[in-house]
Structure formats: C-alpha cells, structure tokens
C-alpha cells in the first residue's frame, strides 16, 4: 500500500513529523517498507532564468545559454553559468529548472560534470520533465511563468515535496488498504484527528437506462450487492494535475479522468470501482452470473482470458464485459470519445474472487482488495462519492441508482471486559482509555457489549478486541514481569514421564555417537509405499511439493535420504538418529512417537591400533538394547524374526516382552530399499516405539539400584554340540532359566563351525560355547552346589535345543 504524506493529511489533521508518523505506523502493525522523499532526488534542482540564448557557433541545433542562478536560494548571491542546450524552446528570458554541476539527473542516471560540447564550456543543465522523471515529455525544457521565484527549489514551487510512504499490509487488515484506514489508526494512536467524510446521496435526474441483475445462484454468496448509475454528458480527458500527481507518486500511470477517479477511490477509500462506456454496452441490462465455461474476454491489460465454468462474470446482451471483482474488459472501456458512462460499485465474495484470480493468474488492485474483504456497507456511499467527483471533473448528469441485492449483514457482538487486557497481554490500561481507543477505531460500545465496524472483518472474538486495544496503546510499553507463583516452595514438575523418556533417549543416542536429524513429516508416495504407507488417508490435500505428498509411516525414509545426500558428498561413515512422530492413519491419535537410529559404513574411523569392520546387525541390536536399558526397560527380553519388510529377512529381529509387546526392531536394511535410495555399503538400523516399554515401577527411576555383593562370583564354561540351525539366543535363554536366582549372566564366547567342525562332530553340527556367571547370595557356593547348577544348565539346554555337552 502506497500513499503520500499530503494524501494522508487529507484524512488526518495532524502536526506530527514524517519520522513520528513512520515510527507509529510500524508500531501499529502497518510495517513501513520504504519512505521515498523527493527532496533526496530532486532537492538540487532550482528555478533559474536564461539571460541570453544564442546559436552555438559550431552546431545548428544547439544554443549557447547564459543562465542566471541563485545557488543559495531566493535573496542569495546571483551567479551566471554557461550551458549548452539542445531544447528547441530554449530562449532568452525563459524561466526553467536548472541542475548545477554535481547533480544526479534521475531521468538519465548521469551525474553532471563540467564539460565541453562542440568546443564550448557547459556547466550544468536546463531540464525537461522526463529528466526529472515527472512525465514522458521531452519535447523541450520546463517553461515556468516569468514570476516564478528564482533560486527556489523546484519541488517546493511545483508542490512535489511530498514524501511517499510504502507500508506492508498483512492479510487480516483490509481496512488499511485505503489511505483513510491508515489515517484512522494514526488518529486512534493520538497523532491527529480523523477528518469527517460525508457521503451525501446523489439525487438522480432520470431513470438509469441500464439495469443490473444478479443471477440467483450468486446472490447468497458470490455477489450479494451490485449497484451503479449512468452519468450522461461527461467529457473525458486528462485528469487534473493534483490527481495525476497523487497517482504518479504511488507508481500509477494516469490514463484519463474517468479511469483515474476509479484508481483514486481504490487507494483513498479502499473502494474499487469500474466504469463502462454505455455506448459500447449491448442491451439494457448488465448481468452478474457464473460463467458457463469457455467464454473469452479481452481484458484491460491487453490479454485475452478464457473463463472456466463457475467463474463470476458481468455480461451484456453480446457477452462477457468484465471479470467480476478482478478486471474490466477492453471492449466496454472508456476513451476520450466516451460521453455516457455506467459507474459500478459492488460487493464480491473474497473466496470466489481469490479462486478466479489464481486460476486466471491475474493480479490487479481490485482483486487484491476484494479477496481480502472490502467494506460491504460502503458500497453505495462510495458510489455516491465517485459520482460527485466524476461530475466535478467531467461534468454530466447522474441517473437514479440501479441496484440489485443488499449488503451482507456483518453485525456481530462481543463481550467487552477491560480485565482481559491484563490477563491476555499483561498491560494495565484504564477502562476509559480502552473505550476511547475502540470508539476511535470505529467500534460501537453499548455497556459491556462491543460491535466491530463493517470494515474490520478480521475482528472475530474477544481476543481480537484486546489485540486492538494493546496495538493502539503500543506493545513497546509492555513491561517484563516474572510469572506469579501459585505456591511457595519447589514447583511441581512440568515435563510428563513420557517427555522425560524422550529427552533421555535423545541423550543416550547422542552419547552413543549418533547425530540427531530433524526431517520433514512429509515424504513422497513411493517412499511411503516402500515403508508400509502411501494410502489415501495419509495423502496431503495441498502438498508443498511432489516430494512431500504423504505423511511418513516411519522415520527411516528421512534418515535414508539424509544418508544418501551425505554419501554423495563424500561422507561414507555415519551414525544418524531421529525422534519424532510417525503416522498410521489420518485421524487424531493415529500416530506414534518413534526413535530410529541408522548406521552406515564402518564401525569407526581408520585406526592402526583397532580393527575396522562394516557395521552389522549386532551393532544395531546393541545400541537398541542400550537405549532400552537407559529408560529402565526390563533386562530380560526375547528376540524373534518378525520384522517389517524393509529389513533384511535373515539379518534382522525384534526385541519383545512376551509374544506381542515389541520394544524394538533392528537389523540390516533390505538391499531393495538401499537401491531405491542409492546408498552403498553396509547399512543397519533400529526403531523403538517410545511408549512401548513399560514405565519402571518408580517413574522417577531410570535404572535399578546398585547392589554390591561380598561373595565371590563363580564362572563356568560349557560347550554344546548343536544343530547348525539352533540360534545362540535359545541356548542363552535356556541356560539363564536353569536357576534365575543364582545365575547372574550368560554370555556366548565361542562358535566352532566349518570343515574341522564337520570332521569332529559330523555334518550339520556346530559347537557353541557359553560362560555362565554364578553369583551366590547368602553363602559361598560349594563344589556340590556348582555341580548341581551345572547339571540343571546342561539339562535345560538339552531340552530346549537337543544339544549335548561337547566331550
């Protein structure tokens, strides 16, 4: 939104400085993006007189001018300089605009320097309007009246010393898309008084020859109100200088008086309008209707658009004349020959306008305002004000109104509670000041009830009322204060047990050497399908990109993508983890928090003192067990091979409590998955559902208390001859169960396989050796006690595996 300081002062009676106004605007939420002060670019150009202009001795089209200047301003010392000028109107006695040496000329981008043109010195320049970027006129230098004050700055004399202010408007503030809305905020802040705006109805002299009709399908929402009137006998042409200056200052090109009036009201009062040339409208009715689809219109921007079915259009008897709320058509546009016009003012549904504008890729000032919401109650008053301005500038006689529909009722009421400002914002503002603020912004107060004005569609609740009060009072006055304590002493814990568990898991994984990743919760459909997802319930309706179309069913896709990117940049060995949500449905609650780790490459850097090997399934299993131990999960877990399809079927497993409660999945990532992501080398991973492991009995504890025993533990080794298909874990669990009170741990320390094993034990056999640690509790173990436990171990392992003790 752009406007000039003088334009603002047409609505705001203020003596505040530009700097004060700019600072206040940003503080009010209307962020100032730019302030363009003409004095910075045109302040050096001063009024001067040509004392003598003679023909250049060596050039037919150039004149040698002796120019009288007053560099210090009116009443200062007079100086004469010689200027070589090529303007055809350069003559003796002409009063014009002079640029001294050292001046930057914006129209040419040149910094003036002393020069010699065709052998004659030239120290400065007599300027045209184009060289000052005031217009495209370059036929001659500026010719001022003879009584123009010599030495005065041209911008002061011509009324161009008017700073332009450019503010950024958030989508919730459509009222600030008009200069008056900006002035209203400043007046509420106390930086002036909002000048009254009276819109007296215009009495029609004759019935409107053009009628309007809204299709019933659009009256409820698309176009609740459409109004207009014919003004006959107008004389179109260039708009007056003051209006052209207003539009030029904000970057708009003046076109004609009729068109400039509509642009003026768009920016001054946030009331977009449109004028039709009545002579070019076929029939006696303008219809507002949904397009059937396929209609074409040559718009005012010179482009042809094809309307889709349902888009709102304004049509006459021949066809579409305007894209409703967005842009008019070239066919019914006004020219210098226009004598009768139909001035239109309507209220258009914001969503419908936005949808059409996006589909047709049209960005216009009208669309920008209608899709954010203009004041519906100002539809008819805005038409009356525009009618009077057109009559003042172009003459003509106005008809009676042609109206269809009524303005939508936007009345809504909210409770006014002065104490809410303290509770929501923390500012103590007196009730009288709060009421004065709301009334200055146009709110109506009736006791404890407040009614927002029709131009504030963004105010939709009590909190918005508080926001307006605090915004005008200035949030810079908000003082930091400590939160009040409800009780004396140590406050209750804030983190839940599950949040504490998540934090502990993060710290444990980081301590194990993993780097944390944070990836998007959205992945592409192919990756989602690869990890058991991809169904329609998890598909996004409005995805960010084609690579983020589905909610992730697992954390591995994001970690694998990160690993692939790192491998492509030369990082071969990685340890990555992420803790975050995964989704198994599209409804609330159909999600879970997982912790997933990924190991790629080798188990460590190159080192001459240690063996370096590719990561394997036991690295993933060990890290998963370490995380489970850290959160206090039971130490004795079972393992099985019921894992998801993205793990290697023969090199993966699950850690469970009982047959159903899975605490972790681990293993090598399936080669098919690695190929899809372009990852090379050894890759293992593990996944832990954070909430799966039961909480310790003491929720504040993360591990059991340390127990030190005075009695010496005893270790015994056993080697069993087993079938090749027997898993080591089966042997360990069987041995562990022989005497749960006495056996402290069981560990595998050797496996004997291969041709020598076959030669000694026979085909299909292997030897597995375990160490059993016995920890006496009440008394030292005797040899008899140890032999009894050993017999139980051999018996248990034999029953579980069919193995026998190796001789």
Secondary structure, 3 states (H helix, E strand, C coil): CEEEHHHHHCCEECCCCHHHHHHHHHHCCCEEEEEECHHHHHCCCEEEEEEEEEECCCCCCCEEEEEEECCCCCCCCCEEEEEEECCCCCCCCCEEEEECCCCEECCCCEECCCEEECCEEECCEECCCCCCCCCCCCCCCCCECCCCCCCCEHHHHCCCCCCEEEEECCCCCHHHHCHHHHHHHHHHHCCCEECCCCCCCCCCCCCCCCEEEECHHHHCCCCCEEEEEEEECCCCCCCCHHHHHHHHHCCCCCCCHHHHHHHHHHHHHCCCCEEEEHHHCCCCEEEEEECCCCCEEEECCCCEEECCCCCEEEECCCCEEEECCCEEECCCCCCCCCCEEEEEEEECCHHHHHHHHHHHCCCCHHHHHHCCCCCHHHHHHHHHHHHHHHHHHHCCEECCCEEEECCCCCCCEEECCCHHHHHHCCCCCCHHHHHHHHHHCCCEEECCEEECCCCCCCCCCHHHHHHHHHHHHCHHHCCCCCCCCCCCCCCCCCCCHHHHHHHHHHHHHHHCCCEECCCCCEECHHHHHHCCCCCHHHECCCCCCCCCCEECCCCHHHHHHHHHHHHHCCCCCEEEEEEEEEECCCCCCCEEEEEEEEEECECCCCCCCCCCCECCHHHHHHHHHHHHHHCCCCCCCEEECCCCCCEEEEEEEEEEECCCEEEEEEEEECHHHHHHHCCCCCEEEEEEECCCCCCCCCCCCCCCCCCCCCCCCEEEEEEEEEECCCCHHHHHHHHHCCCCCCEEEEEEEEEECCHHHHHHHCCCEEEEEEEEEECCCCCCCCHHHHHHHHHHHHHHHHHHHCCEECC
